[in-house]
Amino acid sequence: MSHDVEFVGPPPKQRNTKHARIARELRAHPKVWGVVRKPDTLPRAASAAQAIRDARLPAYAPAGSFEAVARTVTEGGRTEHRVYARYVGEQP
């Protein structure tokens, strides 16, 4: 008999996601801007920045504790879209 489901207990409370790692690094360097993403388009960069600001992902909670902006940067004839973010602390 084949089993398609492996029963191993509940999932861990804290997921070690890419966003959890990014948020942890930003918290370790408060108020210092870092490039956290380089999406293909400016609208995707803007959407990612908004998601960080609004804490749509739990790693960036509470809302307002991270600042994030999207910018298009051209260096050496190469253009890329970047998401800059920084931890500013929990706001009252």
Summary of the structure (lengths in Angstrom):
residues: 92
radius of gyration: 17.0
end to end distance: 57.4
largest distance: 60.9
contacts: 213
relative contact order: 0.22
helix: 28%
strand: 26%
